Amino acid sequence: MLIVRVARTPSGPAREGRLRRIVFDARTSLGPVRHPRVFSEVGAAGVATRGLDLVAATAVAKALDLELSAAVLVLVLLSIEVSNILPTLPGQLGTFEAAVLGATAGVLGQAEGLAFALVFHAQQVLPQIPLGMMTTAGSSLLRDRSERDSG
């Protein structure tokens, strides 16, 4: 929702310095967030997605028969969010698992922590693969069809 709203921002003045343009663009793009309705929509979406992540982490921990407290699960989710900032391989492979292992250190053994990290990461990434394949296939088919029609 925020991306759609931000996409409709005016462009900066044509003759200004680079720093002024960056500041203008950042300020302009964040303008819609200042409206209470937009702020509440974005906040509600954020709370909902983080809540679903917490439910998923709890389900994975229970499926693996790991007794993790809510505080540890929240720490795991926070460490994953921080790890998303770091440059890495596609799908956050490596930093995701390292974040989970770091967050569960002292609570789980390395084998249990790695199992939790791998299963939790898989449940987040695997559903995206078929959707990505369908999108890619759809755009490839459209491109092939337009090339045939133009040729």
DSSP file with accessible surface (Angstrom, degrees, kcal/mol):
  #  RESIDUE AA STRUCTURE BP1 BP2  ACC     N-H-->O    O-->H-N    N-H-->O    O-->H-N    TCO  KAPPA ALPHA  PHI   PSI    X-CA   Y-CA   Z-CA
    1    1 A M     >        0   0  127      0, 0.0     4,-2.0     0, 0.0     5,-0.2   0.000 360.0 360.0 360.0 -42.8    0.0    0.0    0.0
    2    2 A L  H  >  +     0   0   58      1,-0.2     4,-3.1     2,-0.2     5,-0.3   0.908 360.0  53.5 -63.9 -40.0    2.8    2.4    0.9
    3    3 A I  H  > S+     0   0  142      1,-0.2     4,-2.1     2,-0.2    -1,-0.2   0.913 108.2  49.9 -62.7 -41.6    4.6    1.7   -2.4
    4    4 A V  H  > S+     0   0   88      1,-0.2     4,-0.5     2,-0.2    -1,-0.2   0.935 114.6  44.7 -63.4 -42.1    1.5    2.6   -4.4
    5    5 A R  H >< S+     0   0   65     -4,-2.0     3,-0.9     1,-0.2    -2,-0.2   0.911 113.9  48.6 -68.7 -42.3    1.1    5.8   -2.4
    6    6 A V  H >< S+     0   0   36     -4,-3.1     3,-1.1     1,-0.2    -1,-0.2   0.838  99.6  67.8 -68.7 -29.9    4.7    6.8   -2.6
    7    7 A A  H 3< S+     0   0   78     -4,-2.1    -1,-0.2     1,-0.3    -2,-0.2   0.749  92.1  62.8 -63.7 -19.1    4.8    6.1   -6.4
    8    8 A R  T << S+     0   0  188     -3,-0.9    -1,-0.3    -4,-0.5    -2,-0.1  -0.064  76.4 124.8 -97.7  34.6    2.5    9.1   -6.9
    9    9 A T    <   -     0   0   49     -3,-1.1    20,-0.1     1,-0.1     2,-0.0  -0.673  64.7-108.0 -93.7 148.7    4.9   11.7   -5.5
   10   10 A P        -     0   0   89      0, 0.0     2,-0.1     0, 0.0    -1,-0.1  -0.370  35.5-110.4 -71.0 154.4    6.0   14.8   -7.5
   11   11 A S        -     0   0  104      1,-0.1     3,-0.1    -2,-0.0     0, 0.0  -0.444  36.9 -99.3 -82.2 160.6    9.5   15.0   -8.9
   12   12 A G        -     0   0    9      1,-0.2    -1,-0.1    -2,-0.1     9,-0.1  -0.213  50.8 -74.5 -74.1 165.2   12.0   17.5   -7.5
   13   13 A P        -     0   0   57      0, 0.0     3,-0.3     0, 0.0    -1,-0.2  -0.299  42.4-127.1 -58.9 145.4   12.9   20.8   -9.1
   14   14 A A  S    S+     0   0   88      1,-0.2     2,-0.8    -3,-0.1    -2,-0.1   0.842  95.5  50.4 -68.5 -36.3   15.1   20.4  -12.2
   15   15 A R  S    S+     0   0  239      6,-0.0     2,-0.3     2,-0.0    -1,-0.2  -0.673  81.4 107.8-112.4  81.7   18.0   22.7  -11.3
   16   16 A E  S    S-     0   0   69     -2,-0.8    -4,-0.0    -3,-0.3     5,-0.0  -0.957  70.6 -85.4-143.4 164.3   19.2   21.9   -7.8
   17   17 A G     >  -     0   0   42     -2,-0.3     4,-2.2     1,-0.1     5,-0.2  -0.191  40.8-110.1 -66.8 162.4   22.2   20.3   -6.3
   18   18 A R  H  > S+     0   0  208      1,-0.2     4,-2.4     2,-0.2     5,-0.2   0.916 117.4  49.0 -62.6 -43.4   22.4   16.5   -5.9
   19   19 A L  H  > S+     0   0  130      1,-0.2     4,-2.6     2,-0.2     5,-0.2   0.924 110.8  50.5 -64.8 -41.7   22.1   16.6   -2.1
   20   20 A R  H  > S+     0   0  171      1,-0.2     4,-2.7     2,-0.2    -1,-0.2   0.897 110.4  50.5 -62.9 -37.9   19.1   18.9   -2.2
   21   21 A R  H  X S+     0   0   85     -4,-2.2     4,-3.0     2,-0.2    -1,-0.2   0.924 110.4  49.1 -65.9 -42.3   17.5   16.6   -4.7
   22   22 A I  H  X S+     0   0   92     -4,-2.4     4,-2.6     2,-0.2     5,-0.2   0.941 113.9  45.6 -62.2 -46.8   18.1   13.5   -2.5
   23   23 A V  H  X S+     0   0   80     -4,-2.6     4,-2.8     2,-0.2     5,-0.3   0.932 114.3  49.0 -63.5 -43.0   16.7   15.3    0.5
   24   24 A F  H  X S+     0   0   49     -4,-2.7     4,-3.0    -5,-0.2     5,-0.2   0.940 112.4  47.8 -61.1 -46.8   13.7   16.6   -1.5
   25   25 A D  H  X S+     0   0   68     -4,-3.0     4,-2.5     2,-0.2    -1,-0.2   0.904 113.6  47.3 -62.7 -42.2   13.0   13.1   -2.9
   26   26 A A  H  X S+     0   0   50     -4,-2.6     4,-1.5    -5,-0.2    -1,-0.2   0.936 115.5  45.0 -65.2 -44.8   13.2   11.5    0.5
   27   27 A R  H  X S+     0   0  148     -4,-2.8     4,-0.5    -5,-0.2    -2,-0.2   0.919 115.4  47.4 -65.5 -41.3   11.0   14.1    2.1
   28   28 A T  H >< S+     0   0   24     -4,-3.0     3,-1.0    -5,-0.3    -2,-0.2   0.918 110.3  51.4 -67.6 -41.5    8.5   13.9   -0.7
   29   29 A S  H 3< S+     0   0   33     -4,-2.5    -1,-0.2     1,-0.3     4,-0.2   0.811 111.1  48.2 -69.1 -27.2    8.3   10.1   -0.8
   30   30 A L  H >X S+     0   0  101     -4,-1.5     3,-0.9    -5,-0.2     4,-0.7   0.530  85.9  96.2 -87.6  -4.3    7.7   10.0    3.0
   31   31 A G  G X< S+     0   0   15     -3,-1.0     3,-1.5    -4,-0.5     4,-0.4   0.895  78.0  53.6 -52.5 -49.1    5.0   12.7    2.7
   32   32 A P  G >4 S+     0   0   22      0, 0.0     3,-1.4     0, 0.0     6,-0.3   0.818  98.7  64.8 -60.1 -26.7    2.0   10.2    2.5
   33   33 A V  G <4 S+     0   0   34     -3,-0.9     6,-0.2     1,-0.3    -2,-0.2   0.782  89.4  68.4 -68.3 -21.9    3.2    8.5    5.7
   34   34 A R  G << S+     0   0  162     -3,-1.5    -1,-0.3    -4,-0.7    -3,-0.1   0.715  78.9  93.5 -69.8 -19.1    2.5   11.7    7.6
   35   35 A H  S <> S-     0   0  115     -3,-1.4     4,-2.8    -4,-0.4     5,-0.2  -0.589  80.5-133.3 -75.5 131.7   -1.2   11.3    7.1
   36   36 A P  H  > S+     0   0  109      0, 0.0     4,-2.5     0, 0.0     5,-0.2   0.871 103.0  52.1 -55.9 -39.3   -2.8    9.5   10.0
   37   37 A R  H  > S+     0   0  154      2,-0.2     4,-2.3     1,-0.2     5,-0.2   0.938 112.9  43.7 -64.7 -46.0   -4.8    7.1    7.9
   38   38 A V  H  > S+     0   0    5     -6,-0.3     4,-2.8     2,-0.2     5,-0.3   0.929 113.2  52.3 -64.6 -43.7   -1.8    6.0    5.9
   39   39 A F  H  X S+     0   0  137     -4,-2.8     4,-2.5    -7,-0.3    -2,-0.2   0.923 111.3  46.7 -59.4 -42.5    0.4    5.7    9.0
   40   40 A S  H  X S+     0   0   70     -4,-2.5     4,-2.7    -5,-0.2    -1,-0.2   0.884 111.7  51.2 -69.3 -36.1   -2.2    3.5   10.7
   41   41 A E  H  X S+     0   0   44     -4,-2.3     4,-2.4     2,-0.2    -2,-0.2   0.940 113.5  44.4 -64.3 -45.4   -2.6    1.3    7.5
   42   42 A V  H  X S+     0   0   48     -4,-2.8     4,-2.5     2,-0.2    -2,-0.2   0.915 114.6  49.8 -65.6 -41.6    1.2    0.8    7.3
   43   43 A G  H  X S+     0   0   36     -4,-2.5     4,-2.7    -5,-0.3     5,-0.2   0.921 111.1  48.5 -62.4 -43.6    1.4    0.2   11.1
   44   44 A A  H  X S+     0   0   63     -4,-2.7     4,-2.6     1,-0.2    -1,-0.2   0.910 111.8  49.4 -64.0 -41.7   -1.4   -2.4   11.0
   45   45 A A  H  X S+     0   0   42     -4,-2.4     4,-2.6     2,-0.2     5,-0.2   0.913 111.9  49.2 -64.0 -40.5    0.2   -4.2    8.0
   46   46 A G  H  X S+     0   0   31     -4,-2.5     4,-2.4     2,-0.2     5,-0.2   0.925 112.3  46.8 -63.9 -44.8    3.5   -4.2    9.9
   47   47 A V  H  X S+     0   0  110     -4,-2.7     4,-2.4     2,-0.2    -2,-0.2   0.919 113.1  50.4 -63.8 -41.1    2.0   -5.6   13.1
   48   48 A A  H  X S+     0   0   56     -4,-2.6     4,-2.4    -5,-0.2    -2,-0.2   0.937 112.3  45.4 -64.5 -45.5    0.0   -8.2   11.1
   49   49 A T  H  X S+     0   0   62     -4,-2.6     4,-2.1     2,-0.2    -1,-0.2   0.907 115.0  47.2 -68.1 -38.7    3.1   -9.5    9.2
   50   50 A R  H  X S+     0   0  116     -4,-2.4     4,-2.2    -5,-0.2    -1,-0.2   0.876 110.9  53.0 -69.6 -34.2    5.3   -9.6   12.3
   51   51 A G  H  X S+     0   0   33     -4,-2.4     4,-2.4    -5,-0.2    -2,-0.2   0.919 108.8  49.0 -64.3 -41.6    2.5  -11.4   14.2
   52   52 A L  H  X S+     0   0  120     -4,-2.4     4,-2.6     1,-0.2    -2,-0.2   0.887 109.4  52.9 -64.9 -37.5    2.3  -14.0   11.4
   53   53 A D  H  X S+     0   0   35     -4,-2.1     4,-2.7     2,-0.2    -1,-0.2   0.909 109.3  49.1 -62.3 -40.7    6.1  -14.4   11.6
   54   54 A L  H  X S+     0   0   56     -4,-2.2     4,-2.4     2,-0.2    -2,-0.2   0.915 111.3  48.9 -65.9 -40.9    5.9  -15.0   15.3
   55   55 A V  H  X S+     0   0   98     -4,-2.4     4,-2.5     2,-0.2    -2,-0.2   0.922 112.5  48.8 -62.7 -43.4    3.1  -17.5   14.8
   56   56 A A  H  X S+     0   0   20     -4,-2.6     4,-2.6     2,-0.2    -2,-0.2   0.919 111.1  49.3 -63.7 -42.9    5.2  -19.3   12.1
   57   57 A A  H  X S+     0   0    0     -4,-2.7     4,-2.5     1,-0.2    -1,-0.2   0.913 111.8  49.4 -63.9 -39.6    8.3  -19.3   14.4
   58   58 A T  H  X S+     0   0   52     -4,-2.4     4,-2.6     2,-0.2    -2,-0.2   0.921 111.3  49.1 -64.6 -42.4    6.3  -20.8   17.2
   59   59 A A  H  X S+     0   0   57     -4,-2.5     4,-2.6     2,-0.2    -2,-0.2   0.908 111.7  48.4 -64.7 -41.9    4.8  -23.4   14.9
   60   60 A V  H  X S+     0   0   14     -4,-2.6     4,-1.9     2,-0.2    -2,-0.2   0.928 111.9  49.8 -65.1 -42.5    8.3  -24.4   13.6
   61   61 A A  H  <>S+     0   0    4     -4,-2.5     5,-3.2     1,-0.2    -2,-0.2   0.924 113.3  46.1 -62.1 -42.7    9.7  -24.6   17.2
   62   62 A K  H ><5S+     0   0  157     -4,-2.6     3,-1.3     3,-0.2    -1,-0.2   0.900 109.8  54.0 -66.6 -39.7    6.8  -26.8   18.3
   63   63 A A  H 3<5S+     0   0   85     -4,-2.6    -1,-0.2     1,-0.3    -2,-0.2   0.850 111.7  45.0 -63.0 -33.5    7.1  -29.0   15.2
   64   64 A L  T 3<5S-     0   0   61     -4,-1.9    -1,-0.3    -5,-0.2    -2,-0.2   0.367 115.6-119.0 -89.9   4.7   10.8  -29.6   16.0
   65   65 A D  T < 5 +     0   0  139     -3,-1.3     2,-0.4     1,-0.2    -3,-0.2   0.881  62.3 149.8  59.4  42.1    9.9  -30.1   19.7
   66   66 A L      < -     0   0   24     -5,-3.2     2,-1.1    -6,-0.2    -1,-0.2  -0.889  44.5-141.5-105.8 134.9   11.9  -27.2   20.8
   67   67 A E        +     0   0  184     -2,-0.4     2,-0.4    -3,-0.1    -5,-0.0  -0.772  34.8 164.3 -98.1  92.5   10.9  -25.3   23.9
   68   68 A L        -     0   0   23     -2,-1.1    -2,-0.0   -10,-0.1    -6,-0.0  -0.920  31.8-128.9-110.7 133.7   11.6  -21.6   23.0
   69   69 A S     >  -     0   0   64     -2,-0.4     4,-2.2     1,-0.1     5,-0.2  -0.297  25.8-109.9 -74.1 163.7   10.2  -18.8   25.0
   70   70 A A  H  > S+     0   0   68      1,-0.2     4,-2.6     2,-0.2     5,-0.2   0.876 119.5  57.5 -61.2 -35.4    8.4  -15.9   23.3
   71   71 A A  H  > S+     0   0   73      1,-0.2     4,-2.3     2,-0.2    -1,-0.2   0.915 107.1  46.8 -63.5 -41.4   11.3  -13.6   24.2
   72   72 A V  H  > S+     0   0   21      2,-0.2     4,-2.6     1,-0.2    -1,-0.2   0.919 111.9  50.8 -67.0 -40.9   13.8  -15.9   22.3
   73   73 A L  H  X S+     0   0    6     -4,-2.2     4,-2.4     2,-0.2    -2,-0.2   0.905 110.6  48.6 -64.5 -39.6   11.4  -16.1   19.3
   74   74 A V  H  X S+     0   0   65     -4,-2.6     4,-2.7     2,-0.2    -1,-0.2   0.922 111.1  51.0 -64.8 -41.2   11.1  -12.3   19.3
   75   75 A L  H  X S+     0   0   89     -4,-2.3     4,-2.6     2,-0.2    -2,-0.2   0.906 108.8  52.0 -62.0 -39.7   14.9  -12.0   19.5
   76   76 A V  H  X S+     0   0    0     -4,-2.6     4,-2.2     2,-0.2    -2,-0.2   0.949 111.2  46.5 -59.8 -47.8   15.2  -14.5   16.6
   77   77 A L  H  X S+     0   0   21     -4,-2.4     4,-2.1     1,-0.2    -2,-0.2   0.905 112.7  49.7 -64.9 -39.4   12.8  -12.3   14.5
   78   78 A L  H  X S+     0   0  105     -4,-2.7     4,-2.1     1,-0.2    -1,-0.2   0.916 110.5  49.9 -65.0 -40.6   14.7   -9.1   15.4
   79   79 A S  H  X S+     0   0   26     -4,-2.6     4,-2.4     1,-0.2    -2,-0.2   0.875 109.0  52.4 -68.1 -32.9   18.0  -10.6   14.5
   80   80 A I  H  X S+     0   0    7     -4,-2.2     4,-1.5     2,-0.2    -1,-0.2   0.923 107.6  52.0 -66.2 -42.1   16.6  -11.8   11.1
   81   81 A E  H  < S+     0   0   66     -4,-2.1     4,-0.4     1,-0.2     3,-0.3   0.914 111.3  46.8 -60.4 -42.4   15.4   -8.2   10.4
   82   82 A V  H >X S+     0   0   96     -4,-2.1     3,-1.5     1,-0.2     4,-0.6   0.912 109.0  54.9 -65.9 -39.3   18.9   -6.9   11.2
   83   83 A S  H >< S+     0   0    5     -4,-2.4     3,-0.7     1,-0.3    -1,-0.2   0.778  94.5  69.2 -66.9 -23.6   20.5   -9.6    9.0
   84   84 A N  T 3< S+     0   0   66     -4,-1.5    -1,-0.3    -3,-0.3    -2,-0.2   0.714  91.9  60.8 -66.2 -19.9   18.3   -8.5    6.1
   85   85 A I  T <4 S+     0   0  139     -3,-1.5    -1,-0.2    -4,-0.4    -2,-0.2   0.815  88.0  88.5 -74.4 -30.8   20.3   -5.3    5.9
   86   86 A L  S << S-     0   0   92     -3,-0.7     2,-0.1    -4,-0.6     9,-0.1  -0.418  88.2-110.2 -73.3 140.3   23.5   -7.2    5.2
   87   87 A P        +     0   0  129      0, 0.0     2,-0.3     0, 0.0    -1,-0.1  -0.462  58.1 142.3 -67.3 140.5   24.5   -7.9    1.6
   88   88 A T        -     0   0   52     -2,-0.1     3,-0.1    -4,-0.1     6,-0.1  -0.884  50.5 -57.0-159.0-172.9   24.2  -11.6    1.0
   89   89 A L  S >  S-     0   0  107      4,-0.7     3,-1.4    -2,-0.3     4,-0.4  -0.296  76.1 -70.8 -72.2 164.2   23.2  -14.3   -1.5
   90   90 A P  G >  S+     0   0  122      0, 0.0     3,-0.9     0, 0.0    -1,-0.2  -0.258 123.8  25.2 -56.2 142.7   19.7  -14.4   -2.9
   91   91 A G  G 3  S-     0   0   44      1,-0.2     3,-0.1    -3,-0.1    -2,-0.1   0.643 123.0 -85.6  78.4  13.5   17.1  -15.4   -0.3
   92   92 A Q  G <>  -     0   0   45     -3,-1.4     4,-2.3     1,-0.2     5,-0.4   0.777  69.0-179.0  57.6  27.0   19.3  -14.2    2.6
   93   93 A L  T <4  +     0   0   93     -3,-0.9    -4,-0.7    -4,-0.4     2,-0.7  -0.395  64.2   9.0 -61.4 125.6   21.0  -17.6    2.5
   94   94 A G  T  > S+     0   0   40     -2,-0.2     4,-2.4    -3,-0.1    -1,-0.2  -0.448 122.4  61.8 102.4 -58.9   23.6  -17.7    5.2
   95   95 A T  H  > S+     0   0   25     -2,-0.7     4,-2.5     2,-0.2     5,-0.2   0.875 101.8  54.4 -70.0 -33.5   22.9  -14.5    7.1
   96   96 A F  H  X S+     0   0    4     -4,-2.3     4,-2.2     2,-0.2    -1,-0.2   0.961 112.4  42.5 -60.5 -51.3   19.4  -15.7    8.0
   97   97 A E  H  > S+     0   0   16     -5,-0.4     4,-2.8     1,-0.2     5,-0.2   0.898 113.5  52.2 -65.0 -39.5   20.8  -18.9    9.5
   98   98 A A  H  X S+     0   0   60     -4,-2.4     4,-2.6     1,-0.2    -1,-0.2   0.904 108.8  51.2 -63.1 -40.0   23.6  -17.0   11.2
   99   99 A A  H  X S+     0   0   16     -4,-2.5     4,-2.2     2,-0.2    -1,-0.2   0.922 112.2  45.9 -62.7 -43.8   21.1  -14.6   12.8
  100  100 A V  H  X S+     0   0    0     -4,-2.2     4,-2.0     2,-0.2    -2,-0.2   0.930 112.7  49.8 -66.5 -43.3   19.0  -17.5   14.1
  101  101 A L  H  X S+     0   0   58     -4,-2.8     4,-0.6     1,-0.2    -2,-0.2   0.913 112.2  48.5 -62.0 -41.2   22.0  -19.3   15.5
  102  102 A G  H >< S+     0   0   55     -4,-2.6     3,-0.6     1,-0.2    -1,-0.2   0.900 111.7  49.1 -64.6 -39.4   23.2  -16.2   17.2
  103  103 A A  H 3< S+     0   0   11     -4,-2.2    -1,-0.2     1,-0.2    -2,-0.2   0.804 115.7  42.6 -72.0 -28.7   19.8  -15.5   18.7
  104  104 A T  H >X S+     0   0    2     -4,-2.0     4,-2.6    -5,-0.2     3,-2.2   0.405  82.0 128.7 -98.4   2.5   19.4  -19.0   20.0
  105  105 A A  B << S+a  108   0A  68     -3,-0.6     4,-0.1    -4,-0.6    -3,-0.0  -0.336  79.5  16.8 -59.9 133.5   23.0  -19.4   21.3
  106  106 A G  T 34 S+     0   0   87      2,-0.6    -1,-0.3     1,-0.1     3,-0.1   0.231 123.7  63.2  87.7 -16.4   22.9  -20.5   24.9
  107  107 A V  T <4 S+     0   0   75     -3,-2.2     2,-0.3     1,-0.3    -2,-0.2   0.763 110.1  24.2-103.9 -40.8   19.3  -21.6   24.6
  108  108 A L  B  < S-a  105   0A  29     -4,-2.6    -2,-0.6    -7,-0.2    -1,-0.3  -0.894  82.8-110.0-121.5 155.7   19.7  -24.4   21.9
  109  109 A G     >  -     0   0   37     -2,-0.3     4,-2.8    -4,-0.1     5,-0.2  -0.309  41.3-101.9 -72.3 167.4   22.6  -26.5   20.9
  110  110 A Q  H  > S+     0   0  174      1,-0.2     4,-2.6     2,-0.2     5,-0.2   0.897 121.3  50.2 -61.6 -40.8   24.1  -25.8   17.5
  111  111 A A  H  > S+     0   0   75      2,-0.2     4,-2.4     1,-0.2    -1,-0.2   0.939 114.2  43.6 -65.0 -44.9   22.3  -28.8   15.8
  112  112 A E  H  > S+     0   0   91      2,-0.2     4,-2.6     1,-0.2    -2,-0.2   0.911 114.7  50.4 -66.4 -41.0   18.9  -27.8   17.2
  113  113 A G  H  X S+     0   0    0     -4,-2.8     4,-2.7     2,-0.2    -2,-0.2   0.916 111.9  47.2 -63.2 -41.8   19.5  -24.1   16.3
  114  114 A L  H  X S+     0   0   74     -4,-2.6     4,-3.0    -5,-0.2     5,-0.2   0.914 111.3  51.1 -67.7 -40.5   20.5  -25.0   12.8
  115  115 A A  H  X S+     0   0   41     -4,-2.4     4,-2.5    -5,-0.2     5,-0.3   0.939 112.3  46.7 -60.8 -44.8   17.5  -27.3   12.3
  116  116 A F  H  X S+     0   0    0     -4,-2.6     4,-2.7     1,-0.2     5,-0.3   0.936 113.5  49.1 -61.9 -44.8   15.2  -24.5   13.5
  117  117 A A  H  X S+     0   0    0     -4,-2.7     4,-2.5     1,-0.2     5,-0.2   0.922 113.4  45.9 -61.7 -45.5   17.0  -22.0   11.3
  118  118 A L  H  X S+     0   0   89     -4,-3.0     4,-2.6     2,-0.2    -1,-0.2   0.927 116.3  43.3 -66.8 -44.2   16.8  -24.2    8.2
  119  119 A V  H  X S+     0   0   65     -4,-2.5     4,-2.5    -5,-0.2    -2,-0.2   0.932 115.6  48.7 -69.4 -40.9   13.1  -25.2    8.6
  120  120 A F  H  X S+     0   0    0     -4,-2.7     4,-1.0    -5,-0.3    -2,-0.2   0.923 113.9  46.7 -65.0 -41.0   12.0  -21.6    9.5
  121  121 A H  H >X S+     0   0   13     -4,-2.5     4,-2.4    -5,-0.3     3,-0.5   0.925 111.4  51.9 -65.9 -42.7   13.9  -20.3    6.5
  122  122 A A  H 3X S+     0   0   37     -4,-2.6     4,-2.5     1,-0.2    -2,-0.2   0.917 106.0  53.5 -61.7 -41.3   12.4  -22.9    4.2
  123  123 A Q  H 3< S+     0   0   70     -4,-2.5    -1,-0.2     1,-0.2    -2,-0.2   0.771 114.4  43.3 -68.4 -20.3    8.9  -22.2    5.3
  124  124 A Q  H << S+     0   0   45     -4,-1.0     4,-0.2    -3,-0.5    -1,-0.2   0.842 123.4  33.1 -87.7 -36.0    9.4  -18.5    4.5
  125  125 A V  H >X S+     0   0   40     -4,-2.4     3,-1.4     2,-0.1     4,-0.8   0.877 105.0  65.8 -91.1 -41.9   11.2  -19.0    1.1
  126  126 A L  T >< S+     0   0  104     -4,-2.5     3,-0.9    -5,-0.3    -3,-0.1   0.861  96.5  55.7 -57.6 -39.5    9.7  -22.1   -0.4
  127  127 A P  T 3> S+     0   0   76      0, 0.0     4,-0.8     0, 0.0    -1,-0.3   0.793 103.7  57.9 -64.2 -21.6    6.2  -20.7   -1.0
  128  128 A Q  H <> S+     0   0  122     -3,-1.4     4,-2.5    -4,-0.2     5,-0.2   0.765  91.7  70.5 -77.7 -23.9    7.7  -17.8   -3.0
  129  129 A I  H <X S+     0   0   82     -3,-0.9     4,-2.6    -4,-0.8     5,-0.2   0.948  98.9  44.1 -63.7 -52.0    9.4  -20.1   -5.5
  130  130 A P  H  > S+     0   0   68      0, 0.0     4,-2.6     0, 0.0    -1,-0.2   0.915 114.5  51.3 -61.0 -37.7    6.2  -21.3   -7.3
  131  131 A L  H  X S+     0   0  105     -4,-0.8     4,-2.2     1,-0.2    -2,-0.2   0.922 111.6  46.9 -63.6 -42.8    4.9  -17.8   -7.4
  132  132 A G  H  X S+     0   0   34     -4,-2.5     4,-2.7     2,-0.2    -1,-0.2   0.896 111.8  50.9 -64.4 -39.2    8.1  -16.5   -8.9
  133  133 A M  H  X S+     0   0  125     -4,-2.6     4,-2.8     2,-0.2    -2,-0.2   0.906 110.5  48.9 -66.3 -40.1    8.1  -19.2  -11.4
  134  134 A M  H  X S+     0   0  117     -4,-2.6     4,-2.6     2,-0.2    -2,-0.2   0.912 112.9  47.7 -65.7 -40.8    4.6  -18.5  -12.5
  135  135 A T  H  X S+     0   0  100     -4,-2.2     4,-2.4     2,-0.2     5,-0.2   0.931 114.2  46.4 -64.9 -44.5    5.3  -14.8  -12.8
  136  136 A T  H  X S+     0   0   85     -4,-2.7     4,-2.4     2,-0.2    -2,-0.2   0.922 113.7  48.3 -64.4 -43.4    8.5  -15.5  -14.8
  137  137 A A  H  X S+     0   0   48     -4,-2.8     4,-2.7     2,-0.2     5,-0.2   0.918 111.0  51.6 -63.7 -41.3    6.7  -17.9  -17.0
  138  138 A G  H  X S+     0   0   31     -4,-2.6     4,-2.2     1,-0.2    -2,-0.2   0.928 112.3  44.5 -62.7 -42.9    3.8  -15.5  -17.6
  139  139 A S  H  X S+     0   0   56     -4,-2.4     4,-2.3     1,-0.2    -1,-0.2   0.874 112.9  52.2 -71.8 -32.4    6.2  -12.7  -18.6
  140  140 A S  H  X S+     0   0   33     -4,-2.4     4,-2.8    -5,-0.2    -2,-0.2   0.919 109.9  48.8 -66.9 -42.3    8.2  -15.0  -20.8
  141  141 A L  H  X S+     0   0  100     -4,-2.7     4,-2.5     2,-0.2    -2,-0.2   0.910 112.0  48.5 -63.9 -41.2    5.0  -16.2  -22.6
  142  142 A L  H  X S+     0   0  112     -4,-2.2     4,-2.4    -5,-0.2    -1,-0.2   0.907 112.7  48.3 -65.0 -40.0    3.9  -12.6  -23.1
  143  143 A R  H  X S+     0   0  129     -4,-2.3     4,-2.3     2,-0.2    -2,-0.2   0.934 112.7  48.0 -66.0 -44.1    7.3  -11.6  -24.5
  144  144 A D  H  X S+     0   0   72     -4,-2.8     4,-2.3     1,-0.2    -2,-0.2   0.918 112.3  49.6 -62.1 -42.8    7.4  -14.6  -26.8
  145  145 A R  H  X S+     0   0  128     -4,-2.5     4,-2.4     1,-0.2    -2,-0.2   0.920 111.6  47.7 -63.8 -41.4    3.9  -13.9  -28.0
  146  146 A S  H  X S+     0   0   65     -4,-2.4     4,-1.9     1,-0.2    -1,-0.2   0.875 111.3  51.1 -70.2 -32.9    4.7  -10.2  -28.7
  147  147 A E  H  X S+     0   0  110     -4,-2.3     4,-1.3     2,-0.2    -1,-0.2   0.899 112.0  47.3 -68.6 -39.2    7.9  -11.2  -30.5
  148  148 A R  H  < S+     0   0  168     -4,-2.3    -2,-0.2     1,-0.2    -1,-0.2   0.907 112.8  48.8 -65.6 -41.8    5.9  -13.6  -32.7
  149  149 A D  H  < S+     0   0  125     -4,-2.4    -2,-0.2     1,-0.2    -1,-0.2   0.858 114.4  44.8 -67.9 -34.6    3.3  -11.1  -33.4
  150  150 A S  H  <        0   0  103     -4,-1.9    -1,-0.2    -5,-0.2    -2,-0.2   0.701 360.0 360.0 -82.0 -20.7    5.8   -8.4  -34.4
  151  151 A G     <        0   0   98     -4,-1.3    -3,-0.1    -5,-0.1    -4,-0.0   0.382 360.0 360.0 -92.5 360.0    7.9  -10.7  -36.5
